[in-house]
Amino acid sequence: MPSKCEFHLNSPNGVYYSGQCVSGTIVLKTESEKDIRSIRIRFLGESKVRWEERESYRSNGKTRHRTVYFRANEVYIDNTTMARGAGKMPRGTYTFSFNIILPMACPTSCEGKYGHTRYALWLIVDRPLRFDNEFSKPLTVLRTVDLNLNPAYKVPVQAEEMRSLGCWPCSSGKITYILRVPFGAYAPGQTLRYSLLIQNQSMADISGYEVEFNEVVTFTAHTPRHKTRRTDNTLAQQSHEDKCLRLSNREFQGELVLPSLPPDTEGGGIIQVRHSLDFELEVDGCHTNKNISIPIFVGTVPIRESLMNMPVAGPSEPVDNRFMDILPSAPLLPPNKDNSDKPPSYADFKPPSFEEAVRSSSPFKDPDANEHSQVIGFRPLYPVYPNADQS
C-alpha cells in the first residue's frame, strides 16, 4: 500500500496574504518499513512561463523547421526544512510541524494558459534507488492591493471618442460617445456602474450596444529571447437593444457585477494581469461598429466610497454620497490614530468570501514536474465582496 499524506493548515481554505505566517502539521502514514535518506518540508513560490512555437530557417540553401521553447522563471520563496534524517523508518504515523513567513513582495497566485504564479507546500521522502515520494498542497497567496491608498482610483474616469461615418465626399456625419465610471478601481463582487452618452450627428441609427468586462494576461519569456504572448478573456458580458436614432442624443446607464478574478499586477514580472470595461456600438447600414474602452484596476480591498449606493453622475449631476447600511469587508488594518491620509480601520466590515476565478484559461502544465509531482487543475481562490445593492 502506498503512503498517505494529510496537510493541516492554520488557514482552512488555504488562502494567505503576503507577509502572513503559513503554519500547521503534515501527517504521513506509512504501511511498510521504509529506507530513507531524508524527509524534507519545502515551501516553493514561483512564476513560470512556457510555450512552444514552430519556426522556419534557412540552412544550406534549404528551408527547415524547428520547435523553439520559450520560457522564463521567477522564484519568490524557496524554503526547505529537514524533518527527518537518514535511516530505517518503521511502519506507522508521523507528524511534522512547519512554520513559514511569506515575504511581503509575493505576487498573487495566478493560473493561465502559458504560465502560472503558484505556491505549494511539499513533503518529500527521499528514498535510495527509488523514486522519491512527493506530496504537495497548492495554496493561494494574495498580495494585498488596498485601493484606498491611491487617491487616483477615487477620481471618476472618462473616455471620449469621435468617429466619422463614411469618408469624404460621402461622409454621413459624426458620432461622439462618452463613457464614464465613478471610480477607476474596484474589487471582485462589487457593482461597476457606468454612463454612456451618445451624440449621434450622423445619418445612421445606432441599434444597440454591447458591454464587456475583459481580462488580458501577458506572459513574458526571457529564453531563448525576449518574447510575449497574451490571452484575452471576457469575464462578464451584456447586450442592450437601446437605440440612438440619427441626429439625436441619448444617455444610457447600466451596471455590471464583477465576478471572482485575480487583481491587476503591480510592478514588473513575467506574468501581468490587466482589466478593462469595453463597449461596442452597433451602427446600422454599411458601417463598422464603434468601440470605446476604459481601463479598470482590480484590487483586493475596495474603495470605501465605492461601497455607497449611488448612481453614475451624468455631465452635470451631483453624486449621491450616502452610505449603504451594509458594507463589504476588507483585511484588517491598524486604526488611523493621526490625521494623515491613511484609510480608516476596516474592522466594521464583514469578511469577504473566497471563490475560484470565472472562465479561467486551460491549466498550465509545469514542464519541470515529473509524473509523480505534477499538479493539474488547481485554481486559486480570490476574495469576493458582497454586492452592496443585494445585501
N, C-alpha and C positions, 0 to 999 in steps of 0.2 A: 504494500500500500504506500502511495506517495505521502510525503509530509504535507501537513496543512498549516496555514499561517493566518492569523487574525490580527488586524490593526485596530487599536482602540485609541482614539484621538481625543484631545481636550475640546475640540470643536466637532460636534456630532455630524454636521453636514460637510465637514472637510473644507470649509471656507475660512480663509485667513486674510488679514490685511498686512501689507508690508510693515515691518517693524514689530509684528506680534511674535509671540512665542508658540512654536509648534511642539507640543509635548504629548506624552502618552506611553503606551506599552505595546509591544509586539509579542504575541503568544505563538510559539512554534510547537506543533505536536508531531512527534516522530513515531512511526510504527515499528521501527527496527533500529538496531545499533548502527551508528554511522562513524566512519573515519573521516575527520575533517582537518583542514589546515587552519581555518578560522571561520568565525561568523562576524559579519560586519553590518552595521546600520549606515546607510548612505542616504543623504538628502541632496537631491540634484535639481537645480532650477536653471533652465536654459531656453534659448530660442534656436530653432533650426529651420533652415530654408533649403529646399532641394527640388529641382525639376530637371528633366532631360529634353534635349532638342536634337533633331536631325539636321546636320549641316552639310553643305556641298563644298568641295575644294578641288583644286586642280593639282595633279601630280603626274609628272612625266607626260604632259600633254593630254591626260585623261581626266574626266570628271569623276570624282569618287565621293562617297558619303561616309559619314561617321556620326556617332552619338556623342554629344557633349553633355556632361553632367555639371549643372550649375548648382552651387551650394554656398552656404555661409553658416556660421555658428557663433553664438554669444552665450557665455556662462555667467550667471549671476550669483549662484551659490553652489558649492560642491563640498559638503560636509560629510566626512566618513569617521565613524567611531567603531573601535574594536569591541565587540560584545563578548567574544569567547575565543580562546586560543586553540592551538593545535592539540589533537588527541582524540581518544575514543569518546563518543557521545552516546550514552545508553538510550534505549527507547524511553520516551516519556514526554512531559510537557515542560517547556522552558519559557520564561517570561523575561523580556529585555525592555528596559526603560530608555527613553530618549528625551532630549530637551534641546531644541534648536531655535535660535533667534533669527528671524528673517531680516535681511538688510532693508533699509528704508527705500533704497533705489530699485527694488524689484518691480519690474513691469507687470501688468495684469496678464493673467492666463488668457491664451487665445488659441483657437484651433482653426486652421484654414486649409485650403486645397494644396498649397505649395509650401506649407510650413506650420509651425506651432510654437507658442511660448508655453512651456509645461513645467510643472513642479511635481516631483514624485518622491515618495519615501520608499526605500528599498531595504529588504533584509536579504543578504547574500550569504549563502552557505557554501564556502569554498571547499570542494572535495577533490582529493588527488585522483588522477586517472579517470575522472568522470566529469560530466557537465555539472557546473555549479547549479545549486537550487537557488533560483532568484524569485522573490516575491515582491510585488510592487503595489503601491497605493497612490494613485494620482490625486492631487489636491488642487483646489482653486486658490490662487493668490491674487488679491486685488490691491492695486496701488490707489490709495485714496486720492480722489480728484474732487476737492471741495470747490464747487463753482462760486461760493460766496467770497472766496479770496481774490477773485479777479473782477474788479469793477466793470471792466469792458463787457462782461457777459450780461450785466444787468441793463444794458442800454438796448432799446429797440433796434432791430436790424431791418434794412430796406434794400431791395434790389429793383432796378428800373430798366426796362428795355423798350426801345422804339424801333419798329421794323416797318419797312415799306413793302406793300404787296405789288408784285409785278415789277417791271422796270421801264424806264423812260423809252419811248413815248407812250407806253401802255400802262403806266402806273395807275393803280386804283385806290391810292391813298395810303395812310399810315395807321398803325395800331401801336398805342402806348399801353404798357401794362406794368403795374407796380405791385410788388409783393412785400408785405410787411409781417413781421412776427414781433411780439413784445419783448422777447429775450433772445440772446444769441446762444444760450446753452441750456440743456435740460438733462434730467436723469431718467432712466428707463421707468416706465409706468406712468409718467406724467402726461398730461394733455397739452399738446402743442397747438395753440390757436393761431390762425393766420387770417390775413385780409388780402384779397386780390382785387385791385382796381383796374378796370379795362376801359380805355378811351379809344373807341373804335371809330376812327375818322376815315374809314375805307368804305368801299362799295361791296364788301364781302361780309357775310354773317359769321359769327363765332357760335358754333352749335354746342359747345361744352368744353370741359377741361378735365384733365386727369392730374392727380396729385400723388406723389410717391415719396416715401422716406427711404433713402438709399444709403448703402454702406459700401465703401471702397477699401479694400485691403491690399496694400502694396508690399510685395516681397522682394528683398534686395539680396542678390548673390554677389559674393566677392571673388569666387574661384570658378573657373579659370580666369574670368574677367568680370568687371562690374556689369551687372545687367539686372533689370527689374521685370517683374510680372505682377499683374493685378487681377483681382476678382471683383465683380460688381454684383451685389445682392440687393434686391428690393425687399425691404422688411415690412413695409405697410403700404397699402395702395387704395385709392378711392377713385371712382369715376362719377362725374357730375354732368348732367344734361342742361345746366343753366345756360341760357342763350344771351348773347350780347349782339343785338342786331346792328346792321350798318348805320353809321352816322349817329351812334348813341354811346352813352357811358353807363357802365354797371359796376357795382362793387359787391363781391361775394365774400362771405365769412364762413369759415369752417374750422374743423379741429381734427387732429389725429392723436390717438393714444399710442405712445411709444412702447414697443414690445421689449422683452428682455434682449439686451445686446451688450457687447463689450464697450467700454469707454473709449473715447478718442485717445490716441497715443501722444504723449508729451515728450519732447526731446527727440533725439535720434534713436536709431535702432533698425534692425534688419526687417522688422515687421511693423508697418504703420497702418493704423485704422482711422478712417475719416467718414463723416456722415454729412448728408445734405438733404434739404427739402426741395423737391423738383416738381415743376409744373409744365404741362404741355397743353397749349390751347389748340382746339380743333377748329380750323378755318375751313369754311365751305368753299366749294369751287376748286379750280385748278391752282391751289396754293398749298405750300408746305405748312405743316403745323409749326407753331411758335413755342419756344421753350424759355423758361426762366428758372433760376436756381438760387438758393441761399444756403451757405454752409451752416450747419448746426453742430456745435461742440457738445459731446455727450460726456458727462461726468458721473461720479458715484455718489455725490452729495448734492441735492438740488438747491437752487437759489431759493432762499426763504420767501422772497416776494413773489416768486413764480407759483407758489402754492395757493395764492389767492384765487377766488372765483371771480375772474374779471374777463370781459370781452376784449377783443383786439381793438385798439384805438384806431379810428379812421384818421383821415388827414387833419381834422380839426377837433377830434373828440378827446375829452379828458379820460384818463384811465381810472377805473374804479379801484380804490386801494383797500377794500375791505377784505379782512382775512376770513377764510373758511373756519368753521367750528372745529374741524378735524384736520390735522396736518400730518403728512408723512414724516418719517423719521430719518435720522442720519446717525453715523457713528458718533459717539460722544466726544465732545471737545471740552477743554477746560473752560470754566466760566470767564466772561470778559470782565476783569476786575478794574480795568482802567478805561479811559475814554478814547482808546485807539480805534482804528477801523477794523479790528478783528471781528469776526462774526460772533453772534451770541451763542450761548450754550444750546445744544440740541437735545438736552435731557428730557424736554417735554414732548418729544416726538415719539411715535410708535416705531418699532423696528421694521425694516423692510423685509419682504420675502425674498427668497433666492430661487431663481429659475434658470433653466437652460436657455441659451440664445435660440431665437427662431431662425429657421431657414439657414442653418449653418452649412458651409461647404462640405464636400466629401472629406472624411478624416484623412489626415496626413500620415503616411506610413514612414516611420523613422528608418532611414537607410542603415543606421548603425546598430539597430537592435536585432538580435537573433530570434529564432522561432520560440525560444524559451522565455524571452523578456519583452516581446512585442506587446504593446498596449493599443488596442483597436477600439474605436467608438467612444472614447472618453469625451465628455462635454463639460466645460466649466460652468459654474453657477454664478449668475450676476445678480446684484441687488435690484429689486423692482419695488418702487414706491407706490403706495395705494393712490388710485386716481381720486383726487380731492372731490371731483364732481359726483363720484359714485359712493362716497363714504357716508 
